[in-house]
């Protein structure tokens, strides 16, 4: 369950300086990229209303990068002092991330919601009754993120084991509240066996934090895959991938991009059911009303090339790239593209997937497409890299890791691929082994302990 709170990697990646260059001739271009990246970090997502762009006081912040909150950014003037600048893009919110009529806001306060929450994110909590903290017995921490912590707990009303995600707010900042509200709205829109379910909210009139109540899951995919004693069979890999793609298909059909698919965000229970979790970076999309989105999403190792190059017009293909990385990881037993910086990440991608064509660069037209071109031509070597994998698996990896986002297909087409219809077929989740509890946080603790034992 630790993956529910795992946001720090994405935040840290978005803050990384570009420290490596392809060749010495690209150093000047990389230096330009540092300035461009620092300026573009403050861009914000926008989402459209049903038929028109939403604006007004409540649309001041769309909150995509938790570190870059605020509708203003600062830069140095001639005297070295900070001065405020307006954001580059229009700032819009999902229609639900806003206030409700005063009468309804009053009803929410009477029901137990704090005013700082109902006044900013009334639509997100509408129709819900807050739970009290004393109706839960909190156990140990099972996950840690930059802005949240996840605990294992027991619901004292029915003795059910749950996971509590505590979201912290600094001085009840409205933008932080709106960010959390969007996550709640996303979770309320989704209802699928392979998507984590939000079961309730805990707050109080005095507390400056909010707990999201989730069903408890014993494992995450990173914890299982990194265990030295666990080797997935081909039917098991197919079973997990089938569930992941089924969950993604549901998200995309409901107009939701996850934007942080990785092993630690894929939870697995003792019945073998996989659920997509941690929708903190998710956003709503409408194919009929496209607006610019931030490229500063998705944990670095799972981030597609178009986002690394600064694309702001993208769709479901970003989640499919991450899914391709997961599939390769399950067969290799380790992350397949573990870059340390954005430049190195692109370098690794081009070495595996080949150099982009001139047509790719023309169509992309991103802010950084002219400075990130590889110094020499790379041929595609996906099939060679995964030569030990079944041919159907290699072909699906090649599709999902297409440099051109339009060639990755959809979750629906991936589910119909030969990978799932060829022998051996995916096993039933109920036939998966019962593993000891294992999560990414357990793996980190084990590695840390091993350092001191050596």
N, C-alpha and C positions, 0 to 999 in steps of 0.2 A: 504493500500500500504506500510505500515511501514515494513512489513515483507521482502520487497526487500532488506533492508539493515541490517537485523537482524543477525549479525555474532558474536556479543559479547559473547553470551551464549556458543557457541561452543568453542571459544577461551578461555574463562574463565574456562570451564570444562577441557580443555586439560592442563591447568596450575594448576589445583587443586592438592594439596598434598593428599596422601591417609591417611586420618585422623582417620578412624574407622576400627576396626578389627572385624572379626566374633567372635572370642574368644581370651582369653589371650594367648592361645597356638599358635595363628597365628601371634602374634605381630612381631616376628623376621622375618617371611616371608613377612609381610607387609613392614617392614623396608627395606628389599631387594627390594621390589617392588618400593619404592620411588626412589631408585637409578636407577633402570631399566627404570622407566617411564621417569625420567629426561633425560636419555641418548637416549631413543627411540623417544622423542618428535621431534628430529631434522631429523628424517628419512623423505625421500621425495618420492613422487609418481613417477612412470615412466609409460609412455605409448609408445606403439610401433608404428612404421611406418607401411606402407602397407605390406612389406615383410621382413623388417630387422629392427634391432635396430638402432635408430638415435643417433648420437653422434656429437662431435665437439664443437666449441666455443659457439654456440647458445643453446646447450643442458645442460648448467651449472646449471640450477635451474628449478625444476618442481613445486615448490610453492604450497604445499598443506596446510600447516599450516601457516596462515598469520603472526603469531607471530614469527615463527621459520624460517625466511627468511635467505638466505645465504647458500653457499655450504660448509661452514666450521662451526664447533662447537667448543666451548672452554671448557677446563676442568682445574682444579687446578693441578699444579705441586707441587713438594716437597716444594718449596719456597712460596707457596700460590699464585703464579702469574698465570695468564691465559695463556694457550698455545693452539694453533690451532690444531684440529684433522680433519682428512678427514671424510666425511660421510660414514656410514656403507653400503649404497646401491648405486648402479649406478644411476646417475641422468639423467633422460630423459625428453623430452618434447613432446607434441603433435606436429606433423609436421608443423602445422599452426602457432605455437607460435615461430616465428623467423623472420629473416630478409628477405627482398625481394631484387632482383637485384638492383644495384645502380641506374640504369636508372629509374626503377619504383619508387624507394624511392624518387628520385628527382621529379617525377611527383606528388607524394603524397604531398610533401612539397609545390609545386606550387599550388596544389589544396586547401591548407590551413591547412594541418596536420602539427603539430610541429615535428621538427627533432627528439626529444627525444622519440616520439611515433613511427614514421615510421621506425626509425633505429632499434628498438627492436621488435615491433609487427606489422610489415608491412603487414603480411599475414592476420591478424585479421581485418584490416580496408580496405583491398583491395576491390576496386569497390564501396566504400562508399564516399560520399561527406560530410565533416563536417558541422554541423549547427552552426550558430553564436548565442552567448548567448543573444544578444539584440533582437532576434526574439522570445524570450519567456518572459513572465511575471511571475516571481516567487512569490509564495504565502508563506504559512507557512510550517514548518517542519512537516512531517507525519511519519518519521521513523528515527531511529538512530542506527548505528552499530559502531564497533570499527574502521573500516576503511572507512566508507561511511555514508552519510546522504541523506535522501530522502525528496524531497519537492513536494508539489502540485504546479502545474504551468499551464499556458495557452500558447498554441502555437499561436502566433499572426498572423501566416500566414493563419490559418483556424479557429481560435477561439476554438480549441479543448482543453479540459482539459487533461493534461498528468501528469505523475510522473517523476521527474528528480532525478536520483541517482548520487550524486556527489562522485566520487572516488578520494581520496586524495593520493598524492605521496610525499614521503619525498625525496627531492633532485632528483626527477625523477629516483629513484632507479630502475635498470633494472629488478630486480626480481619482484618488486611490479607491474611493467608494464606488465610483462609476466603473472602474476597471473590474472590480469584484462583481458588480451588478451585471456586467455583460457576461461573465462566466456563469452566473446563476441563470440568466436568460437562455444561454446556450444549452445548459443542462436541462432546463425545463422544456425546451423544444424537442429534445431527443428522447426516444423510448425504444430501446433495442437490447436484445440479450447480450450483445457484444459491446455495449457502451455502459460505462459506470453510471449508476443511478444516484441522484441526489435525494436523500430521504428526509432531510429537514435542516433547519437553521437554529442555532443557539445564539442568543444575545441577551443583553440586559440594558436597562436605562442608563447605567453608569459605566459599563464596560466600553472600552474603545477597541474592542476586537470582536470578530464574528467567527463562529464555528460553523462549518459546513459538515453535515452528517452524511457519511457515505456507508454503503455496505462494505464489510471488511473482506479483503482479499489476502490470502496467505502469501502469495508470491508475486514477483514481477519477472518479466522475461529476461532482463539483464541478470538478475540474481540466479536464475536457473541456468542460463546459457554460460555464465562464467564459472559455474561450479565444476571443479575438476572431475567429480564423480558422475556427472550427467552428460550423456551423449545422446542427442535426439536421433531417432530413426527417421527414415524418409516419410512414413505415414504420419509420424508425430509433427514433423516440420510442416507438412501439408495441412494438418489439422489446425495448427496455430495460425498459419498464413490465411487459411480459409476464413477463420473467425475474424482475423484482423481486417481483411478486405470486406467481409460482410458488414462489420461495424462501420468502416469508412464509407461504404456504399450508402448506408443509412444516413450518416452525417452529411454527405454531399447531396443526397436527395432532399435533405431538409435545409439546404442552403448554408451549411456550416463547414468552414475550413478549420482543421485542427491546428496545423502549423507548428506542431512540435512532436511528431511521431518519432519515438525512439523506444528502445527496449524497456527502460525504466518507467515509461508511461503506459506500458501494456501489462495489466494486472491479470493474474491467474489464480483461480480458487482451487480448492481440493477436489473439485469435480471436473477439473480440466477446462473450465470455461474461461476464455480470455475476454477481457473488457478493456476498451480504450479509456484512458483516464487523463486527468490534468488538462482541462480546457482553458487554462489561464491565458494562453496566447491565441485562442480560437477567435474567429471573427465570422460575421455573416457576409454572404455574398449573394448578389442577384445578377444572373447573367444578362438580364435586360437593362440593368442600370449599373454599369461599371464605374467605379471611382478608384483613385489611387490608393494603394495599400503600402504599408511599410515593408521594406526588404529586410529589416532587422529582426527576423523571426527564424525559428527552427534552430535547434542545437547544431553547432558547426559541423560535426561529423555526418549529419543527416540533411544538411542544407543543400538544395539544388543549385546548379551553376547560375541560373538566371537571377536568383536572389543574391548570390555572391557578387554578381555584376550590377546589382542595384535596381533590378526590375521592380516596378510598382504596379504593373498590370499583369496579374497572374490568377490562377484558379486551382482546381483540384489536383493538377499535375504536381504541385509542390508536395502534397501528401504522398503521391504515388512514388516520387523519387525516394522519399524517406523509407517507404515500404520496400523498395528494391534494395536499399541498404540493409534493412532488417533481414530480408531473405538471404542475401549473400552472407550476412553475419551468422545466421543459423547454420549454414553449411561450413563456413570457415572456422567457426568457434571464436571469432574475434571481430571487432569492427573493421570494415574493409577500407574505410577512408579516414584514418585518424590524423587529420591535419592539425597543426598547432596555431596557424594563423589563416586568415582568409586567402592570402596569396598562396600559401602552401596547399590549402584545401583545393583551390582551383587547379593547381599543378597536379595534385594527385588524381583529380577527376579527369583531366585531359590525358594523363598517362594511361588511365584505365579505359576511358570511353573514346579516346581519339581526339584529335584537334577539331574544333568546330569548322564548318565550311564557311566560305565567304557569304553565302546566302544566310547562314545563321547569324552572323554579325550584322548583316543589313537589316534583318527582321527584328533583331533584339533591340537595337537602338537604346541602350541603357547608358546612364551617366559614365560608367566605367568601362564600356566595351572597347574603347580605344587604348586603354592603358594595361589591360589584363590579357592581351593576346600572348599565347605561348611563344617562346623564342624560336622554336623549330617544330616541325610537323611530327605529331604522334599518331601512330596507327591504333585502331581499336583492338584491345586484347582481352575483352570480357570472357570470350569462350576459352581462351588459353589460361586465363587466371582461374576460371572455375571448371577446368577440364576434368576434375574428379567428380563433379556434380552430374546428375542425370541431365541428358540433353534438353528435356522439357523445362527443367529448372533453369538451365543456362539461358534458354531462349526467353523465358519470362524475366530474368534479371536484365538481359539486354534491352528488353522493351521498357521496363520500368526505369532503367538508367539511361534512357535516350536523352541526349543533350537537348534536342528539340522537345519542348514540353508537349507539343501537339501529337507527338508520336508515342507518348506513354500510355495513351488510351485512358480508360476509366477503371474504377474498382469493379464495375460490372463486367467489362471486357476481360479483366484479369481473372475474375472468377470463372469465366467461360473458357479459359486457356487450357491447352493440352496438359499443363502441369497438374491440374486437378482431376482430369478425366482419365489420365494414363495410370497404369499399374506401377507400383502399389497405390491404391486409393487412400485418401485421408482417413485416418482412424477416427473413431467416435471419441469425443472428449471424455466420456465416462471410462474409456479404456486406458487413459493416460495414467502413468504411475502416480502414486501419492508421495510427493516429495516433502522433506522437512521444510519448514518455513524458510524462505530465502528471498531476499530483496537486494536491490543495489546497495542500500545502506549497510547490509550485512557483509556484502562483498568488500566494500571500502574498509570496514572495521577489520575484516580478516586480513586484508592486505597490509593495513597499518600495523596490526599485531605481528605479522610475519616479518616486518622490517626490524622489529626489536628482538626477534628470536634468532635472526641470522648472525 
